[in-house]
Amino acid sequence: MNEFSCSLHARPLTQSDRVADEVAKATAHVRIRDLHTWNFDADLRNLEEVYEASGLPVTVNFRTLVPLGSGVDRATHLFHSYPAKLLLNIPLFFINCTKYSSPNDVVYDPFSGSGTVLVEALMAGRRALGADANPLARLIATAKTTHISSDLISTALDTVLSNVDHNRQVPFTTAIKKDMWFSEEVALSLGALLYSIRSHTNGAVLAFMEACFSACVKRLSVSDPRLSVPVRLKGDALEKHVLNSPSVIDHFAKVVGANSARLAKMPEGCRSVIYTDARQRHSDGDVQADLIITSPPYAGAQKYIRASSLSIGWLGMAPSDRLRELEKLNIGREHFYKSDYSVESVSVVPSAQEVLSKIKSMNSLRSHIADTYLREMDDAAEAIISRLRQNGHLVLVVGDNMICGHNFPTSQFVKDIFNSKGLTTSLELVDDIRSRGLMTKRNKTAGTIEREHVIVFQKR
Ligand SMILES: C[S@@+](CC[C@H](N)C(=O)[O-])C[C@H]1O[C@@H](n2cnc3c(N)ncnc32)[C@H](O)[C@@H]1O
């Protein structure tokens, strides 16, 4: 029986009873934990044999290798629509190969985003370690990987909702023009809701509620729901969107209910540790990872801070109210001052020099973005390797992109970086179907090439 369903309905319906109904209807199977045990040792051996025989990347389809069905609502993966999520089949596969990890091992994702790898690590009984430069990503990943009982969430929701008072507001930070994205009524309700969340919850419950609040913000704004970055709707589309907008409180209660049900599918007592930058080196006392699985950012292909800006504005996550300060920590960012890229530079990746020069002759900003990306990935690689134990494996999921009409083989350059620092390549796979969320396409001469390279390295 669903935990929520036991107390229904001798007293007047509260908001959390409504949530309970919602959850019971939508997810009758919610309390059933992931009973299926996965093991991909035989598949891995087959792939290794083909790779050893040919020395060439082996084509795979992770959707058939790990048959889950598309868009499956597994554990907390669908908690929030943070962009460019990794296909969960990929970490699920590697974590469940005994060659790469065993129960209680540490699995680390240095670019953990909203926590796909961390969730799968915990589901397989491993310990989860992450890093992300975006504070919103850290909040979401923390909420998705910290177990809280459904009862506690339900009680907290009742308290939060019964204390919403429009005269008590959390101010929106000046980093974002609030009026451009929210109607006055919606902004008032959001400000009051957030005030109540912050006044009546703390610790893990506060993180959970704030992550749910963030999951609602985009839907309640007047930005185009089909795009990851905020773009204001216009004309008929705007009118239709406003007409169909749910009330702030109802929408929040619904999201909390659905996410509470998802969290109930995570192992009891689970938690994770998430650092703030992939470039932080290992220091004495830090645990080392037995397995690293990560999908790093691309050069200029996804605007993580801009995509998160509405939530960052509400949650006050921009230092000195400036998004730019946060952006500076982001590898792959694309905002630079002209003075930054007027100086000549030699690439840290020798094999990239030729294409960088070609790009530079067309657009020196674009070549600076790509050059800085490789420099910062090189720095991150040192730190990532320092966190991997001897003989441990690193699984890198990376695609290629186009810059100014030139093929920019990010996967090859990043592979060169890790090989140059002593890691050996033990397996290379290619999945022809792009598995990450939509990348923002700049124009006809930019974008991503629709295949993922999965490269496995070992630290010897
Ligand atoms: C492709 S996404 C990872 C998505 C993640 N695998 C998931 O499924 O949600 C790349 C992530 O790298 C993060 N990032 C960019 N620069 C970083 C840095 N210096 N340290 C750590 N994370 C960084 C971005 O904020 C973004 O969340």
The ligand as a MOL file (V3000), in Angstrom:
LIG
                    3D

  0  0  0     0  0            999 V3000
M  V30 BEGIN CTAB
M  V30 COUNTS 27 29 0 0 0
M  V30 BEGIN ATOM
M  V30 1 C 26.5080 17.5280 -19.8200 0
M  V30 2 S 26.1590 18.2690 -18.2940 0 CHG=1
M  V30 3 C 26.1300 16.9000 -17.2060 0
M  V30 4 C 24.7500 16.3700 -17.0810 0
M  V30 5 C 24.6460 15.2010 -16.1240 0
M  V30 6 N 25.4090 14.0520 -16.5710 0
M  V30 7 C 23.1720 14.8260 -15.9370 0
M  V30 8 O 22.7820 13.7320 -16.3570 0
M  V30 9 O 22.4190 15.6650 -15.4250 0 CHG=-1
M  V30 10 C 27.6720 19.0790 -17.9060 0
M  V30 11 C 27.6790 19.7480 -16.5420 0
M  V30 12 O 28.9910 20.2660 -16.3210 0
M  V30 13 C 28.8470 21.3550 -15.4450 0
M  V30 14 N 30.1100 22.1190 -15.3760 0
M  V30 15 C 30.5920 23.0790 -16.1970 0
M  V30 16 N 31.7770 23.5200 -15.7260 0
M  V30 17 C 32.0570 22.8150 -14.5940 0
M  V30 18 C 33.1450 22.7960 -13.6730 0
M  V30 19 N 34.1640 23.6480 -13.7770 0
M  V30 20 N 33.0940 21.9080 -12.6430 0
M  V30 21 C 32.0480 21.0590 -12.4950 0
M  V30 22 N 30.9750 21.0750 -13.3270 0
M  V30 23 C 30.9970 21.9180 -14.3680 0
M  V30 24 C 27.6470 22.1160 -15.9870 0
M  V30 25 O 27.0990 22.9630 -14.9950 0
M  V30 26 C 26.7340 20.9340 -16.3700 0
M  V30 27 O 25.8280 20.6710 -15.3260 0
M  V30 END ATOM
M  V30 BEGIN BOND
M  V30 1 1 1 2
M  V30 2 1 2 3
M  V30 3 1 2 10
M  V30 4 1 3 4
M  V30 5 1 4 5
M  V30 6 1 5 6
M  V30 7 1 5 7
M  V30 8 2 7 8
M  V30 9 1 7 9
M  V30 10 1 10 11
M  V30 11 1 11 12
M  V30 12 1 11 26
M  V30 13 1 12 13
M  V30 14 1 13 14
M  V30 15 1 13 24
M  V30 16 1 14 15
M  V30 17 1 14 23
M  V30 18 2 15 16
M  V30 19 1 16 17
M  V30 20 1 17 18
M  V30 21 2 17 23
M  V30 22 1 18 19
M  V30 23 2 18 20
M  V30 24 1 20 21
M  V30 25 2 21 22
M  V30 26 1 22 23
M  V30 27 1 24 25
M  V30 28 1 24 26
M  V30 29 1 26 27
M  V30 END BOND
M  V30 END CTAB
M  END
